[in-house]
């Protein structure tokens, strides 16, 4: 057999790169059916990725939920080329620049001005850390240091840095680091619509979960700084979906007990759920909002925390100790901000939210036959996110499915026994059908 370019890059990567979210032994022994192949990618175009031997893979999960408008998007490329000739980076402490100002203004406008200031970092976990610190420090500045505890939903995921792990409730990410992690409370039950009992609607489940939140805040509200939620879809928990009613009730309870509501829109923002921000479907606004992933179109590391003016104003003082001194070297990087501005331009110019509603219907139709599969349960969808659970006791199901999907020319990476789609918004009808066929084929091989 001829030695391929893929094999060269594969060997070099295994010798030098420590890959994320992976047991590296599974790459080293990828010939085993339960282990994972490492796929060297040479290029991307539109919704497709290509390896060094030219094999195509349809990016059904938007490269970890980041890519909105396809790889090598000509409009984002053009914006970055122009920015490269102007300003690649300048520190944001004591300086400012056009892309970061314009992006901050446009994001605030998308919240109708309710979140007036933007603080910048590079990744989602950093945004979580920033939002938690802002909430804690806000109460401290107000002379209420007792409000220092945080609350999250059962099954929540907000990142893997030490602070973010405090409000993450996914054991495989958290357990090994338990001695390092500050405690936080998880409110049970989750508003997960799959928990509906006979005759219950998703809104009924939301009310039950909100009642549990109310009971918790009655006892602990005086010590609680903030509740953090992933609006409508809890991603790493297995694409858990819930009714917007929970957010409406949570907002009311947070107001009643003087607790900040932090919306983690890192995965679900930027149009993924059918509105630009997921929380809009509940007709509420948070006190703090975290953005990342798709905000730069999937091009460059960028995260943002948007804050209410009430929170921002609590840090204004002659005392430096009352300032928010958190910083990152590449905070507000002009290239990343310019990619985000180009991304927002595409949303505005192409009426993306409306177009996505039509694409979501095509995804639903393509996946509908799976509802009849004997092992498929809880087929569900929220906007451009579709998912279902597979009834299997095979602990290696996710790896087997992933490998089988690659063989069918699709990048689809299950979370445990949950298979999901989150494709780029430029995916065509034919590409949606390709993903549906890949899922069906992979399911037959992996089950």
N, C-alpha and C positions, 0 to 999 in steps of 0.2 A: 504493500500500500504506500502511495506517495506521501511524503511528509508534508503536512499542510501548514499554511501561515498561522492558522488557529492554534496548532500544536506548539509552535514557537512562542507565541504570546502567552499561551496557557502556562507553559513551563516557567517562563520568566515571571509571570504574575505570582504563581505559587511559591516561587523562590524569594520574592521580595515584598509582597503586599499582604497585609492582614485585612481581610475583607469584613465588612460590618454584618451584624445580625446573622452570623453563620458559624457553625462548628466547622473549623477549617479541615478537620479530619474527613469530613464528608466530601470536600473537594479533592483531597489527596487520594481518596479511594472511590472516585466517581464511577468506576466500572461496576460497582455494586448497585443492584437495582434500587436500593433504598437510599443511596447517596446522591449528591448533587453535582451535575456537571458545571464547570465554570465556563461561561460563554464569552470569549473575547469579541468585543464590538468594535468594528472599524469605522462605521459611519451611521448616520441617521438621516432620514428624509421623510417628512410628513409623519404619518403614524407608524412608520416602519424603522426597525433597526437592522443592520446588516453586519454579519461577522466577516472575518478576514478571508473566508472562502466564498463570500458572496451570498450565503444563506440568509433569507429574510425572516424576521420575527415581527409580527404585529404587536405593538406595545399596548396591550390591553389594560395595563395598570398605570399608564402615564409615567413610567420610570419612578415608581414610588410616589405617585399621586402629585407629581410636580408639573408635568408637561401639559399645557393647555392647548396650544395651537400648532403642535407638530414640531418635530426636530428640524433644525435648519430653516426656521421660518424666515422668509425673505424680509418681512417688515421689521422683525426684531433684530435680525442681522444688520440691516441697514442702519437702524438707530444706534446699535453698538459700534459699528464702524465709525459713524460720525462722532460719537462720544469719545472714542479712542484718540481722535485727532484733537480733542479739546482739553479733557481733564480725565485722567484715569483714576486718581485718588487724591484726597486731601483729608487730613484728620478733621473730625467734626467738632472737636473741643476747641472753641474759640474761632472757628471758621464755619462758613456755610457755602452752598453752591446751588446752582439753578435746579438740577434734577431733584435734589432732596427737598427743596422748598416746594416745587411744583407737585411732587408726589404726595407730600404731606397735605397740601391744600386739597388735592383731588380726593384723597382718601377721606379726609374730614367731610368734604362735600357729599360723598357717598353715604355718610351717616347723618346727613342733613345737619351737619355742624354739631351734633351731640357729643362727638368725640373729637376734641379740638386740637390735640397735640399728638405728634407721633415720635416715638423713641425707637431707635434702630439697632439691630444686631444682625447676626448671620444665619441663624437656624431656629427651628421651632422650639427646641428645649430651652435655648437662651431666652426666647420670648416668654416662655412660661416662668423662668426664673425672674425675669424683669417684672412681670405682672405681680407675682407673689411678693417680691420685695417692695414694689410700689405700694401695694395694699398695706403690708405690715408697717412700712415707714409712714404712710399717711396717718394711720391711727396713732402712731408714736408722736408724730408732729402735732396731733390734736390733743395730746395729753391723755391718751387712752391706751397705754401699753398693754393692758390686759387683753385687748383684742389682737391676739397673736397666733390664733389657730386657724387651720384651713380645712375645708370640707370639699370632698369630691364624690362623684357617683361611683357606685359599685361597677367594676369593670373599666374604669377610666384609664386613659393613657394620655400623658401630657409631656412625654420626653424622658430621657434616660440620664440626664445630669443629676447630681445628688439632690438638688432642690426640687427639680421636676419629678423625681421618683417619689417624693413625699406624697404627691397627689396622683400617682399612677398606681393602679390596682390590677396589674397584670403580673402574676407571680414570677414568671420566667425572667422578666426583666429586673425584678425588684429583690427577690429573696436573697441572692448572693451578697447583696450590699446592705442588708437590713441594719447592721451595726452603724453604718454611715448615715442612714437616712433619718431625717427628722419626722416625727410622727404626724399623721393627719388622719382625719376621720373619713370613712366611706359611708354614705347614706344608703340604706337598704329599705325597700327593694329598689332596683333600677326601674326606670320607666320603660324598659324594653318591651316593645309591643308583642313579642313572642310569649310574654308571660300572661297574656289574656286568658282568663278563665271562660267557661262556657257562657255565651251570651254577652261577653264584655267586648267593648270597642277599644282601640288604641287610646282614645281619650279617657276611657274609664281607668285603664292601667296608669295613665299619666296622673290622674287624680289620686289613685292609691299611693303612688310614689311621692306625690307632693304632700300628702297627709303625713307620710313618714318624715319628710323633710321638715314639715311644720313641727312635729313632735320633737325632733332633734334640736331645732332652733329655740323652741320654748325653754329647753334645759340648758343649752350651750351658746345661745346667741350672743350673750354678753362677752364671751371670750373668742368669738369667731370673727376673723378679719374678712374672709371671702369664701364664697362658693365658686368653684371652677367647673365648667361643663364644656363638653363637646356638643354644640347644638345639633340636634336631630339625628346625628349618626356618630356612634362611638366606634372609631375605626379599628384599632388594634384589638378590641374586645371581640371582633368578628363581625364588623359592620352591623352592630346593634342599632336598630332604628326605632325612634319613638315619636310620639305625637307632639306638635308644637304647643299644645296645651300645658305641657310640663314647664316649658320656658316661661309662659305667661304667669303661671302660678309661682314659679321660683322667683321671678322678678318681684312679684307682690310681697312674697315672704322676705326676700332680702331687704326690701324697702322697710317693711314693718320692724325687722330686727336689726336694722342698721348694719347690714352685711354687704360687702361688695359682691357684685356678680361679674365674674370673669368669663367671657366667651372665648374659648379656644377654637378659632376658626382656621387653624393652620391647615387642616386637611379638608374641611367642609366649606371653606369660604371660596370666593372667586368663582361663583356660579355652579359649584358641584351639585348642590341640592335643589336647584331650580330657581333660586334667587341669588343675587350677588353675594350677600351674607346670609348664612342659614338662619340666623336669629330673626331676620326680617319676617319670616313666615309666622312668627309669634307676635309680630307687631310690637316688639320691645326693643330697648337698647341696653347694652351692658354698661358697666362702669369702666371696664377695661376690656380690650379685645386684642387677641394675638393673631397675627397673620404670618404666613411663610409659604413654603411650597410653591403653589401656583402663582403667587403674586408677581414673580419675575418671569412668568411664562415657562418656568422650568430651566432657565438659563444659568442663573448665578445665585449663590447663597445670599439670602436676604430674609430677614424677619423684622416685624414691626409690632410694637405695642401702641395701640391708640388709647388715649385716656380722656376721661371727662375733664372739663375745666375745673370742676370742684376738686378733683384729685390733684391736678397740676398746680392749682393755686395754693394748695396746702404746703408746697415745697418752696414757695417764694419767701425769702427772708434774707436779712443781712448775714445770718449765720450759715457758714458753709456746712456745718453738721446737719442742717435741716435740708440741704440740697440732695438731689438724687445723684450720687457720684458713680454709679455703675457705668462701665465703659468697655468697649471692644475696639481693637485697633482699626478694624475696617467698618466701623459704624457708619451707616449712610453712604457706603461706597457709590460714587457717581455712576459707574458702569451698571451696577445692580439696579440702582434707582432708575436709570435710563431704560433698562430692560422692562422694568415694571411700568413705566410710563407708556412704552410701546405696547405692552400687554393691555393696559387700560384703553389705549386708542383703538385696539382691535375690538374690544368689547363694545365701545361706543359706535364705531363705524360699521360693524357687521351685525349689530342687533343680536349679539350672541345669546343672551338669555332667552329670547324668543325662539331662535333657531334651535337651541338646546332642548327646548320643550318638545319639538318635533323629533329630534334625534332620540330623546328619551323614550318616546312612543315606539320608535323603530327597535330600540334595544329590548323593550318590554315584549314586543311581538316576536322578536327573534328567540328570546329565551322562554317564551310561554310554554312550548312543548315539554320543557323540563319539569313542569309541575306534575306531569303524569308519570315521571320516573319513580320507581318504587323506593329509591333511596334518597330522593330529594325532598326536603321539607323547608318550610318558611321561605319560599321564593318571594323576594321583596325588592322594593326599589324606592329610591328617593332621588329624583332628578336624574343626573348622569351617573349615579351609583346604583348598581344592581348586585344582588347577592342571594345565595341560597346555602343551606346547610346540608351536609351529606351524612346520612345515617350509617356510620361505619365505626367499627371498633379497631380498625387498623391504625396503630400509632404512626405509621409511615405514610399515611394517605396523602398528606400535603406534598411531600417530596415526590411521590410517585405521580401525582397529578401534574405537578410542575414539569417534570421530565416529559411526560406524555404530551402536554400542551406544547412544549418546545418542539417536539417531533412533528406536531401539527402546524408549526410555524406561528406560534403565538406565545407571548410573554404573559402568563397568568399565574400568579403566585398565591395560593390559598393561605389563609390564616387558620391553622388547625384544620378543622373539617368544614370551614366556611370558604366557599368559592365566590369570588366577586369580580366584577368588571368596573373599571373606572378609566375609560379610554380618553385620549385627547379629543377635544371638541371638534376637530376637523375630520374625525373618522367618517367615512362614507357609508352608504347603505350596504355596499358590497363588502366593505371591511367589517361591518357589524355582523353580517352573515358569516364571514370567515371566522370571527371570534366565537359565534354560536356553534359552528361546526367543530371548532377546536375544543370547545368545552364538552360537547357531547362525546367526541372521540376520546378525549382524555378521561372523562368520567367512566367510560366503559373499560378502559385499560387499568385505571387506578383502583376501582372499587373492589 
